[in-house]
Amino acid sequence: MSKDANKDVPLYVDLDGTLIAGDLLFEAIVLLCRSNLFYLLLIPLWLLRGKSHLKQEVFSRVTPDVEILPYNSDFVSFLKAEHERKRTLVLATASNEIIGQKVSDHLGIFSDVIASNREQNLKGDAKAKAIVQHRKSLDQGEAFSYAGNESADIPIWQEATERIAVNCSAGFRKSLASRFPEIRLFDEKKDGIKTLIKAIRVHQYAKNLLLFLPALMAHQVLNPDHIQQLCMAFFGFSFIASSVYLLNDLCDIENDRNHKSKYKRPIASGAISIPQAIILGMLLFCAGISISSLVSTDFLAMVLLYLFLTTSYSLYAKRIVIADSIFLACLYTLRVLAGGVAVMVDVSEWLIAFSMFFFLSLAFAKRFAELQGLLAVEASETKGRGYIVQDLGLLSSCGVASGYLSVLVLALYVNSDQVRSLYTHPEGVWLICPVMLYWITRVWFIAHRGQLDEDPVVFATTDAVSYAIVVVISTFLIISI
């Protein structure tokens, strides 16, 4: 059928997975449970009365923000062009009519909406029948076009005169091409491995190198048994952290979509579906717990404590001003303590104090950079956080003071008996203090100039000067031994 011929044939468009990337029911359930975990108990009861009833109950309580949904841009552009050609477009979705109407109102290109309600779940054969009935009710003939994305849409494509598939999996796309040779495809390029790595934030694993710090400071990092234990601890901790990152991204879907760069995260962008994220998170959690238990029972206890604290941070603490930064500093320091537990090395009180102040400075720098980003877009407050742009000056003062206090703790440590027992030339350790002062001050200068990545740790892993400083500090430690 030619393009001009299609102009007079109405196009029925699926919503979940077609018009947008992702499934709105899962998103709404996440939003609902985030508002009150009690709903986790009610959802199975609603589902017992049918999926249509579940959708009605969920969407009557919460609806995702339709303005920031991950719309499939190329396909939406196509639909807008068809709308300008005066083609009739109808939104035909298995999602509830509440959210369907909101999406339709937002885009302004659909003449009507066919959607699920409390009595009927409009999917597969049910949707095909509803479309045919809709055509008959308008007395406009039986010919229609349909755009979908999954196997449940096959009964509808069989009835359609024009078929469009959007962002299908590679295997399903081949199946469709053999079954419907003339089907039109809209696909966005996907890199599964790259998306997976981005979702679990492998680059954040650099933070878990802190596990090696106690053994390093105690000059026991080269012990073969310690190396094996620390490597296991590193991966166990990293897998648990990745599972929590996925949880955090699930809870922060809408906040991330409102962010200047976080909207590209796999879950927020729809590159990874919510069910996929949940399954992946569970697998990483099980792997992390299993590996951690092989290190030691005490290390497993530290990992579970980290899991509790970081989950509390993701669900609640990150929305509380100041408390969120203290939580972050504690989570970094907990890594240091866990590293000591993994190899049964006592962690110095000096190292704990240094870590708390140092990482509190970086946490404040993270929030400072986020607020700096708001100034660029003329916003006044962070989404899902309690900070406003007027806090910039105070954040800067607290952050610099915390950083300098960490260097003061380091200076006091250099004058302690512990240093004299570990180093033949302890005076060489003093040289680390001005180097640390330089690095901390430089980070805050960069932050004030709006050039700091919102995660200072990520910044440090990509900053040549930071690597040079690590080499300098390592040299000072070696010559002091």
WOKAMO-V597627 format. One record per helix or strand. SS is the DSSP state (alpha for helix, beta for strand). FROM is the first residue (numbers start at 1). LEN is the number of residues. If there is no record, write none. Layout:
ss:SS from:FROM len:LEN
ss:SS from:FROM len:LEN
This chain:
ss:alpha from:3 len:4
ss:beta from:11 len:3
ss:beta from:16 len:1
ss:beta from:20 len:1
ss:alpha from:24 len:12
ss:alpha from:39 len:10
ss:alpha from:51 len:9
ss:alpha from:66 len:3
ss:beta from:71 len:1
ss:alpha from:73 len:12
ss:beta from:89 len:8
ss:alpha from:97 len:11
ss:beta from:112 len:5
ss:alpha from:125 len:14
ss:beta from:145 len:4
ss:alpha from:151 len:9
ss:beta from:162 len:5
ss:alpha from:170 len:10
ss:beta from:184 len:3
ss:alpha from:192 len:9
ss:alpha from:202 len:16
ss:alpha from:224 len:28
ss:alpha from:253 len:5
ss:alpha from:262 len:3
ss:alpha from:266 len:4
ss:alpha from:274 len:22
ss:alpha from:297 len:19
ss:alpha from:317 len:3
ss:alpha from:323 len:20
ss:alpha from:349 len:28
ss:beta from:381 len:1
ss:beta from:388 len:1
ss:alpha from:389 len:26
ss:alpha from:417 len:6
ss:alpha from:426 len:23
ss:alpha from:456 len:6
ss:alpha from:464 len:17
